Every structure is written in structure tokens, then in C-alpha cells.
Amino acid sequence: MLLCFGFSWPINACKAWKARNTKSTSLLFLLLILFGYVCGILAKLTNPAYMSEFSKKWYVLSVYVVNLVSLIINLLVYFRNRMIEKRQ
């Protein structure tokens, strides 16, 4: 699931950048997913069993972080597009 989302967010950001509008993007959806990624990262960081094996399982947390960064880029594109819409 994390890998599929990881590949999907950059594609979504590129499509939204080219579209220059927010019609196909839901801010609520993006914020809910953002909340989910933050909760997932915090769950990993506060799980003693995961942290004790962190050197073997670091890649799981890194995928969460990469997805979170990609989602933040999507949010920035959303707000850029919203500004473009307001100017028009």
C-alpha cells in the first residue's frame, strides 16, 4: 500500500500542476491522508518493539516519510492552483 501511494502522489502532483485548477483535488482528502501519515510515523517512533529493531526495519519509516513529503508537495500544488483560480 505504501509503495503504491508513494508512486501515485508524484503522478497526482504533476497532473494537478498541469491542470492549474483544484477541480479534481479534495483538500479534505489530502489533509486526512496527511493526518494518517503523521499518525503512522508517530506510531512507528513510539513503538518500542519497532525502535529496538530499527536498524533492520528503517526502510518502513523511510517510506512513510517519502510519502509524507510527496503529499506535502501535493498540498503546495493545491494551494498554488487555488491562487491561480482566484486570480482568474
Protein Blocks (a to p, Z undefined) as FASTA:
>chain_A
ZZmmmmmmmmmmmmmmmnopaklpcfklmmmmmmmmmmmmmmmmmmmklmmmmmmmmmmm
mmmmmmmmmmmmmmmmmmmmmmmmmmZZ
